[in-house]
Amino acid sequence: MPEDTVTQVQRYIAAWNETEPQARRRAVAALFTEDARYVDPLVDVRGHEGIDATIAAVHEQFPGWVFRLAGPVDAHHDQVRFTWGLGPEGEEPPVVGSDVAVTDGDGRFDRVSGFLDRVPQQ
């Protein structure tokens, strides 16, 4: 039986916060189907390797920053949506986004569509 949706999203956020490469790859493999697609305004990737590389790139661009849930998790059928923040621990996150994910019905994400709701001007 699939785990509860909030727990699944918490594991997703934890995977995005994982900086140790082997642990991150294990988390990605456990969370996503083999050919899962992740797409946001900056990237469109498929599979565990592409998702892992995307997470690693975020850590390179924003070293020491962490993801956190920024609101409730909403779900129906095999879909879930949630808002997240990215920024230094303990501070107001300068980056805020929303993700909409579709699961395979077995507790793994098959597709995640990400949206950037607030991004600081550079």
C-alpha positions as CSV (number, residue, x, y, z in Angstrom):
1,M,0.0,0.0,0.0
2,P,1.4,3.5,-0.9
3,E,2.5,5.7,2.0
4,D,0.5,8.7,2.9
5,T,0.9,11.7,0.5
6,V,2.3,14.1,3.0
7,T,5.0,11.6,4.0
8,Q,5.8,11.1,0.3
9,V,6.2,14.9,-0.3
10,Q,8.3,15.2,2.9
11,R,10.6,12.4,1.4
12,Y,10.7,14.4,-1.9
13,I,11.8,17.6,-0.1
14,A,14.4,15.5,1.8
15,A,15.8,14.2,-1.5
16,W,16.2,17.7,-2.8
17,N,18.1,18.6,0.4
18,E,20.4,15.6,0.2
19,T,23.9,16.7,-0.6
20,E,25.7,13.3,-0.3
21,P,25.6,11.9,-3.9
22,Q,25.1,8.2,-3.1
23,A,22.3,8.9,-0.6
24,R,20.7,11.3,-3.0
25,R,20.7,8.7,-5.8
26,R,19.2,6.1,-3.4
27,A,16.5,8.7,-2.5
28,V,15.7,9.5,-6.1
29,A,15.5,5.8,-7.0
30,A,13.1,5.2,-4.2
31,L,10.9,8.2,-5.0
32,F,10.7,8.2,-8.8
33,T,9.7,5.7,-11.4
34,E,12.6,4.6,-13.7
35,D,11.6,6.9,-16.5
36,A,10.1,9.7,-14.5
37,R,10.0,13.2,-15.9
38,Y,10.8,16.3,-14.0
39,V,10.2,19.6,-15.8
40,D,10.3,23.2,-14.6
41,P,11.1,26.5,-16.4
42,L,14.8,25.8,-16.3
43,V,15.1,22.1,-17.0
44,D,13.3,19.1,-18.6
45,V,14.8,15.7,-17.6
46,R,13.9,12.1,-17.6
47,G,15.0,9.2,-15.4
48,H,16.9,8.9,-12.2
49,E,20.2,10.2,-13.6
50,G,18.6,13.4,-15.0
51,I,16.7,14.1,-11.8
52,D,19.8,13.5,-9.6
53,A,21.9,15.8,-11.8
54,T,19.2,18.5,-11.5
55,I,19.2,18.3,-7.7
56,A,23.1,18.4,-7.7
57,A,23.0,21.5,-9.9
58,V,20.7,23.3,-7.5
59,H,23.2,22.5,-4.7
60,E,26.0,23.9,-6.8
61,Q,24.1,27.1,-7.5
62,F,22.8,27.6,-4.0
63,P,25.3,26.0,-1.6
64,G,24.0,25.6,1.9
65,W,20.4,26.5,1.0
66,V,17.5,24.2,2.0
67,F,14.1,23.3,0.6
68,R,11.1,23.3,2.9
69,L,7.4,22.9,2.5
70,A,5.7,26.3,2.5
71,G,2.1,25.3,2.8
72,P,-0.3,22.4,2.9
73,V,-0.1,19.3,0.6
74,D,-3.2,18.9,-1.6
75,A,-3.9,15.7,-3.3
76,H,-6.6,13.8,-5.2
77,H,-6.5,10.6,-7.3
78,D,-2.9,10.1,-8.2
79,Q,-2.0,13.8,-8.2
80,V,-0.4,16.0,-5.5
81,R,0.5,19.7,-5.4
82,F,2.5,21.6,-2.9
83,T,4.4,24.9,-2.4
84,W,8.1,24.9,-1.3
85,G,10.6,27.5,-0.4
86,L,14.4,27.5,-1.0
87,G,16.8,29.6,1.0
88,P,19.2,29.7,3.9
89,E,18.1,27.7,7.0
90,G,16.0,29.8,9.4
91,E,15.5,32.7,7.0
92,E,12.6,33.7,4.8
93,P,13.2,31.8,1.5
94,P,14.0,34.1,-1.4
95,V,12.9,31.4,-3.9
96,V,9.4,29.9,-3.7
97,G,7.8,27.5,-6.1
98,S,5.0,25.0,-6.6
99,D,5.1,21.5,-7.8
100,V,2.4,19.3,-9.2
101,A,3.2,15.6,-9.3
102,V,1.6,12.5,-10.7
103,T,2.2,9.2,-9.0
104,D,2.2,5.7,-10.4
105,G,-0.4,4.7,-7.9
106,D,2.3,2.7,-6.1
107,G,3.8,5.5,-4.2
108,R,6.4,6.7,-6.7
109,F,6.4,9.9,-8.7
110,D,6.1,9.5,-12.5
111,R,6.0,13.1,-13.4
112,V,6.7,16.4,-11.6
113,S,5.9,19.8,-13.1
114,G,7.6,22.6,-11.2
115,F,6.7,26.3,-11.2
116,L,8.8,29.2,-9.9
117,D,6.5,31.6,-8.1
118,R,9.2,33.9,-6.7
119,V,12.8,34.2,-7.8
120,P,15.1,37.0,-6.7
121,Q,16.3,39.4,-9.5
122,Q,20.0,38.9,-10.1
